Amino acid sequence: MTMDKIKAMLGKTKYAVEEHLSVYINDEPLDLFLANKLNDAGVYEGMVSAWLLDWHDEFNDFQEKDYVIKQSRLESSTKVLPILLCPDDFDFFCSVIVAEVIDNGDIVIWNRFGSDITPFSADEKELPPCIGKVVKWFTNISPLIFERGEYLSCMNAFGLFEDLKEG
């Protein structure tokens, strides 16, 4: 089985002038990876990681932060995890790209990717637990398979589940 590579590195995206942590898949920034796979740079290029919990203090909704952290936890299950957000608003009311994550012991699989299309009301408190419930799944991206330790290392660079150790 061929393993994909995932890591966190400082970099710039199309619309962010300052360097910030980005997820790299097989040495390619995640936003460009998706833009290339989907042949749609206009939509996906420049999106930033949903794991940047303190992006310009704009991601102030603790419920959104808590949801990202909760969905990040590996628990021998399948979850839908926000992975990219629009850098302008950086919240769940803007574009949200998700991955279906399968915790399979020694490996972590991003089984499929999609755009969240959850309908929402003006009540922000209702939105976080609904993200990932209604998704337009992309059909032309193969699953990505990561070694668990490398996956945890990437997530820890963003400060997600720092209390979990390889084991």
C-alpha positions in Angstrom: 0.0 0.0 0.0 1.4 3.4 -1.0 1.2 5.9 1.8 0.6 9.6 1.1 2.5 12.3 2.9 0.9 15.0 5.1 2.8 17.7 6.9 2.3 21.3 8.2 4.6 23.9 6.8 4.7 27.7 6.8 3.7 29.1 3.5 1.6 31.8 1.7 -1.6 31.3 -0.1 -3.0 33.3 -3.0 -5.0 35.8 -0.8 -3.0 35.8 2.4 0.0 38.1 2.3 1.7 36.8 5.5 3.0 33.3 6.0 0.8 30.9 7.9 0.7 27.2 8.6 -0.6 25.2 5.7 -1.3 21.5 5.2 0.8 19.9 2.5 -0.2 16.7 0.8 2.6 14.9 -1.0 4.6 18.2 -0.9 1.8 20.3 -2.4 -0.3 22.8 -0.5 -3.7 21.4 0.2 -5.5 24.3 -1.6 -3.5 23.7 -4.8 -3.8 19.9 -4.5 -7.6 20.2 -4.6 -7.5 23.0 -7.2 -5.4 20.8 -9.5 -7.4 17.6 -8.9 -10.7 19.4 -9.5 -9.4 21.6 -12.4 -10.8 24.7 -10.7 -8.2 27.0 -9.3 -10.6 29.9 -9.1 -12.6 28.2 -6.3 -10.1 26.3 -4.2 -6.8 28.1 -4.7 -6.1 30.5 -1.8 -8.3 28.7 0.8 -6.7 28.3 4.2 -6.6 25.5 6.7 -9.6 25.2 8.9 -7.2 24.2 11.6 -5.8 27.7 12.0 -7.7 28.2 15.2 -6.4 31.7 15.8 -6.4 33.1 12.3 -6.4 36.9 12.8 -8.8 36.5 15.8 -11.6 36.2 13.2 -12.3 32.6 14.1 -13.8 33.8 17.4 -16.7 31.5 17.6 -15.7 29.0 20.2 -18.4 26.6 19.0 -16.7 26.5 15.6 -13.2 26.0 17.2 -14.6 23.3 19.4 -16.2 21.6 16.5 -13.0 21.5 14.5 -11.1 20.1 17.5 -13.8 17.5 18.2 -13.9 16.3 14.6 -10.1 16.2 14.6 -10.0 13.5 17.3 -9.1 10.0 16.0 -11.5 7.7 17.7 -11.6 4.5 15.6 -14.5 5.9 13.7 -15.4 7.9 10.6 -15.9 11.6 10.8 -16.3 14.6 8.5 -13.6 17.1 9.2 -13.4 20.7 8.0 -10.1 21.1 6.2 -10.2 24.4 4.3 -12.1 27.7 4.7 -12.4 30.8 2.7 -9.8 33.3 4.0 -12.0 36.3 3.8 -14.6 35.4 6.5 -12.8 32.3 7.9 -16.0 30.8 9.4 -18.6 28.2 8.6 -20.8 30.7 6.8 -18.3 30.9 4.0 -17.0 28.1 1.8 -16.1 25.0 3.8 -14.2 22.0 2.3 -14.4 18.8 4.3 -12.8 15.4 4.2 -14.3 12.1 5.4 -11.7 10.8 7.8 -11.5 7.2 8.7 -9.4 6.2 11.7 -8.1 2.7 10.9 -5.6 2.1 13.6 -2.1 2.5 12.2 -3.4 4.5 9.2 -5.7 7.4 8.7 -7.6 7.7 5.5 -9.1 10.8 3.9 -11.7 8.7 2.1 -13.4 11.5 0.1 -13.6 15.3 -0.2 -16.4 17.6 -0.7 -17.9 21.0 -0.3 -20.3 21.5 2.7 -23.7 22.7 1.5 -25.4 22.7 4.9 -28.4 25.1 4.9 -28.2 27.5 7.8 -30.3 30.1 9.5 -29.1 33.3 11.1 -28.5 31.4 14.4 -24.8 30.7 14.5 -25.1 28.3 17.4 -27.0 25.8 15.2 -24.3 25.7 12.5 -21.2 24.0 13.8 -22.8 20.6 14.6 -24.4 20.6 11.2 -21.2 21.1 9.2 -20.6 17.9 7.2 -24.2 16.7 7.4 -25.0 17.9 3.8 -22.0 17.6 1.5 -21.5 17.7 -2.3 -18.9 15.0 -2.6 -16.2 15.4 -5.3 -16.0 12.3 -7.5 -12.6 12.6 -9.1 -10.2 12.5 -6.1 -8.9 9.2 -4.8 -8.6 8.5 -1.1 -5.4 9.6 0.7 -3.8 7.2 3.1 -1.5 8.5 5.9 0.7 6.9 8.5 -0.9 7.7 11.9 2.2 9.2 13.5 2.8 11.5 10.6 -0.9 12.5 10.6 -0.7 13.3 14.4 2.4 15.3 13.9 0.7 17.5 11.3 -2.3 18.0 13.4 -0.2 18.8 16.5 1.6 21.5 14.5 -1.8 23.3 14.5 -2.3 22.7 18.2 -5.0 20.0 17.6 -5.3 17.2 20.1 -1.9 17.9 21.6 -2.8 15.6 24.5 -2.8 12.6 22.2 0.5 10.8 21.8 1.5 8.1 19.3 1.1 4.8 20.9 
